[in-house]
Amino acid sequence: MKKILYVGLFTFLGLLLAAVAHAVIEAPTLWFITGDLEQYSDSFVWQNWTLLHRYAGGLLWMLGAGGGFWAGLHYWKVLYGKQETSAK
């Protein structure tokens, strides 16, 4: 039960970090594009914004969840793995 909670919280942390990365990437991009909409209204990025937002955002969520899950398993082994005792 402890391991499930530990890995689950790491996965949640990965999702939170993915959301922060999404905001850090998307906010300046939108600010830049909408700052001069006359020039960028015909650009590939603006014309396909919903598609890019959907797939890039989904990729970030998957990377965040997968990375958090992997980190949870990895650090569980580091902290709670079997430790050899040299008492002979």
N, C-alpha and C positions, 0 to 999 in steps of 0.2 A: 504494500500500500504506500509506503514511504517513497519507494522508487517511482511509482506511477505519478505521485504528486510532484516529485522533484523534476521528472522529465516533462510533465505537463506544464509546470511553471516556466521551465526553460523554453518550451515551445511558445507559450504565451509571450514571453520576453522577446523571442524572435519575431513574432507577429507585431508587437509594439515597435520594435526597431524598424521593421519593414514599413510600417505606417509613417514613422518619422522620416525615413529615407524617401518615401513617396512624396511627402510634403516638401522636403528639401529640394527635390528635383522638380516637382510640378509647379510650385509657387513662383520661383524665379522665371521659369520658362513661360508661364502664362503672363507674367508681368512684362516680360520682354516682348512677347508677341502682341499683346493688346496695347502696348505702349505706342506702337506704330502700326496700327491695323491696316492702314492703306497699303503699306509696303508688304506686309506679311499675310494679308487675307487670301492670297492665291498660292501660298506656300504649301508644300506637301504636309508639313506638320499640322498646320491649321485645318486644311481640308480633311485630314484623316485623324483629327484629334480624338474623337470618340473611340475609334478603333485602337489607336495607340494607347489611350488611357486604359481601355479595358484589358488589353493583352499585356502591356507593360506592368500595370497594376497587379494583374493576376500573377505574373511572373515574380514580382516582388513579394507577394503574399506567400507563394509556394517556396521561394528561397528563404524567406523568414521563418516559415513553419519548419521546413526541412533542416535549416541550419540550427534552429533552436532545439529541435528534436535530437539532432546529432550531438550538439553541445551538451544537452542533458545526459545522454547516454555516456558520452566521453567523460564528463566530469563526475558522473556517478562512479564510474570505474576508478577514476583517479582518487576520489575521496573515500569511497566505501568498498573498493575492491579488496580481494583477499591479500593480506599482507603476510609475507613470509617472516617467520620468527627464527632467529638464529640461536635459540636457547637449546643447546644440546648438552 
